[in-house]
Amino acid sequence: MNIVVSNPVHPTAEQVYDIARRSYPKISLGTVYRNLNQLAEHGILKKICSSYGSVRFDGRTDPHFHMICSCCEKVFDVELGEMMCLNDKIRTKYDFDVTEYEISIKGICSECREKLGKGESA
């Protein structure tokens, strides 16, 4: 869990596995997948499924939003204070109780933009 919490770009299970193997060389990828999924099911971690097919894990479970780079697929947290009142607005306008939402903003991160600007493929 600490690997996910300390990783600002929301790692995949494979990335968590690569990091965990340094301290626990006998750990299996299956164990990492199982534990990450169980932590997500219990609300300890957040599972982020991108439209690119990758699944990433977020150590933050408080309400917040994500930016996803369409080149490298890294996921970054974004704070949009004005959007935090979305539940109230939806309830008032549509008489609908929001129980969960996921907002992802897609684009190109600064690292990939720099690579693309230099003519490199991302």
N, C-alpha and C positions, 0 to 999 in steps of 0.2 A: 504494500500500500504506500509506503514512503517513497518508492520510486515514482509512482504516479503523482503523488501530492507535490513532490519537488520538481516535477518536469513541467515547464511552462507551455510546452507545445502538445500536451496531451498524447502520450505515447500509445502505440499499438501494443498488443500482447507480445508480439515478436520483439519489439524494442525493450519492453519490460524484461522479457526472458534474457536477452543479450546482456542487460545490465545485471540482473540477478545472478547469472552464471558466474560472474566475477567473484561473488561472495559465496555462492552455493553451486559449485561446479556440477553436482549430481542432480540438480533440479531439472525437471522435464518441462517441455513446452506445454504439454497437456495439463500439468499441475498449475502452471501460470494462468492458462486460459480458464480453468475451472475456478481458481481462486478469484480472478478478476470478475468473472461473471457472477459468482456468489456475492462478492462485495457490492456489485452494482444492483443485484436483486434485492439486497438488504438496505439499499440507499446510502451506503458508505462511500461509494464511488458513483460517478455518472458515466453511462455508456453513451458515446456519440457515434452514430452511424452516419457516415457521409454518403452523398450520392455517388461518390467515386468508388464505393465498394469497401473502403477500409473502415474498421471499427477502432475507435480510440477511447481512452479512458481519462476521465477528469476527476481530480481530487477535490474539486470544489462542488458542493451540492447546493449552495445557496443560489437564488435566482440570478442568472447572468446570461449573457449571449456569447456567441462564437463567431469568429471570422475564420474562414477556411481558404487556404491558398489553393487555387486551381492548378498550380504547377507542381509544388512539392507536397501538397495535401496536409501541411502542418495546420494545426488548429490553435488559435489564439483566443484568449478571453477578451471580451470588450465590454466596457461599462457604458450603458446607455440609460442614465438616470431617468430621462423623460419617458422611457418605455416601461419603467417599473410600475406605472399606474395603469398599465394595459388591462389588468384584471377588472379594475373598477370601471373603466370606460366600457368594456365589453358587457359587464353586468348591467350597467345603466342603459346602454343603447339596445342590447339584444336580450336582456333578461336571461343571461346564460352564465352559469357558474364554471369558471375555468379551473380545472384541477391540475393541469400540466400544460406546458408549452415549450417549444424548442424553436428558437430563431437562429438561423445561421446566415451570415453574410459572406458571400463568395467573391473572391477577387484574386489579386496577385500580391504576395508579400514583398517587402522591400528587398530582401535577398534575391528573390527570383527576378524581380523587376530590374535589379542591377545586372544580373547575369544576362537577361534578355537584351538589355541596353548595350551590352558589350558584344552582342552577337553570339553568345553561347546558348546552347539549348538547355533548358531546365529539366 
